[in-house]
Amino acid sequence: MARSSPLPSRPATAHEATDPSPSYEAALAELETLVTGLESGQWPLDRLLDGYRRGAELLAFCRDRLQAVEQQVQVLEADQLKPWKDA
């Protein structure tokens, strides 16, 4: 079950049809569903392998999106990020 389509791989909604960029939230939701299925122990071996591969793709996508957002925040803050201090 190799997938070459962009993430996430579920039917697009009307909004997503006009916005081709994948959603972090949709990818995370799909990843959570996969984890639940993998942990259930009910899937056959081939499905487990496909689920693991897809999960790895989704995890990489989510990490990349988080890293990109973190970099954008640092740019917006113009290196004025301050350490957390207790009130």
Number of C-alpha atoms within 10 A of each C-alpha: 10 7 11 7 8 10 20 22 15 11 8 13 9 8 8 12 10 9 11 11 11 16 16 18 11 16 21 17 14 19 22 14 14 19 14 11 15 18 11 9 10 10 13 9 10 10 14 17 14 15 20 16 15 21 21 13 16 24 15 12 19 20 12 13 15 13 12 12 12 12 12 12 13 13 12 11 11 9 9 9 11 7 6 6 5 4 3
